[in-house]
């Protein structure tokens, strides 16, 4: 086991408990008056946001946060029950049950959730009729909550919605519904642009379902279309393109850039490994491909004094966005740890990289946060900057805690 990882097991455990208790306290305080997940606080100071910025107010409800929060709370309850903290697991369940029911009733009343809604469910920003990221995150959350609570009505609805969304992704009718808060973010919907993100996030759903068949199909699509093993002339071997066009070629931005988001690529590796650990029946060459992809993306994107850069141009071989969102570190740490379990031959090289990321996550991101939450964004030097990577609300235990639960459980197994 990695020495640094050993030293951080206790720290991970404290982070998981501190952040969970803090979120539960907020949910308890809101009660039925505000039946939504509330992470509307400033992570560096720990203080609630005031009303000076309307998009941070409580009447701006983000569908991504609600879906992610349901999945994260369900995962936290499973984890604490597994390690013997029955009281905390029971407390989570007591909050999760009415929360999941309230959110599902809200969804059924308004028709569907959207990226950002008011208290009546009306969309705050331009909405799309197509299946989108809000649908994907909420389907996974509803499924996870229903499974945890043994509520087959909720889990059944979650599975039906999830499979419909996955079908739309594979048919390429899925659209991003993200409102871009950061001008440097190159996400959002553009006709004819097909990102790997929806396929990758859907792998979190197949892991919940233990659906090997769908998981393998999604992985094959990503590896075939986005991972360069000679398909894309002019790019380096093992480059990973964030999006492709109608002809299956790397999507070129308006400035000619071919975008690589190293954090997204590493997140894919982790979710792929999470699925592969559930079965022995998969093409063994996947492991070497994932190992090569992990090394390439870490070496391309990791910044010594911070985290993983947000954007890199594969065409001109230069950084596009050196800001580091918090989420890519725990996702990449999970990827490295799970890959070590599956591919021991790469253990030493993976271990070195995981150690570096663990160190930075704790000394840069959580050290500048409060209540066990990591600050949202740092520059390449590790300084906190007020950039919103996706959603203004703090992570509702999704990227950080679900990733680190997988990490700590696999490290403790030796």
C-alpha angles and dihedrals in degrees: 000000000000113000094222091046089053090053091051100049091088090046092052090050092052092046092052093050098040095049093044094051091047092053091047090053090054092048091048091050092052095045117163091332090078108019095188136094107267120203095145098137136112106255099206094051101026090226125131116253117258123223096263091105111045095204089064096052123109091249088067103079116186115213091205091059094048094051095042091047094054091052092045095049091049090050092047092052091052091049097049091046090051094053092047101258091130095161094057092044090052091049091053090050091051090056097037097056099059091035093055092045092048093049093047092049088049091051093048091048096052097033100242141357121256136201093270126007139177121234090275092053097254114146115252094202136032108300131206127223091214123089108275146173093287089056090047096049093043094048091054092046095049091047093049094046093048092048092049093047093042087236103148093187092061096039091047092053090046093052094048091051093044093052091048090052093047089051090053090050092053091045089049095236092114115110134195113248095186119136106217113230095170114063089207091060110103095197127105131092123308121168112252094017115116116190125196091227099091092047090049096047090048087062087070087061095048088052089056090050093040085228104164096176096057093040093055091048092052092046092049091051092052095045092046097046105031109025114081114224093151100309097106113059114211094031127096123258112274094016113150119215117208095214141010133205131236090281094051094253124131111281112247118214121223090267091051095256122144103215125224118181101196092193092056091048091052091046087056091053091053096048091045090053091047088059095042092053088063094063143028091208105093137101106280092214087073089075095058091045092051091046092052091046092050093051094045094049095044093049090046098047112024115106117205098227100033138016136285118320116246100226140022129179109228091190100057094023095233139119116267098182121012094184112115120217114209097236098068093066099058090040091051092044089055090049092053096046096046091045089054089058092051100036111033091171088074095044100114096047092045093047093055091053095044090051091054092050095046090052094051095043091058101034097041112023109029093031088064093044136073137233092017093302122130118228112258102237139010130182121239090276094054097256117142112248128188097242120134108219095195115325129022093225119087119260107278091222092286112114095023105037102034089050095046092046087061090045098051094044092052095043092051090052087062 
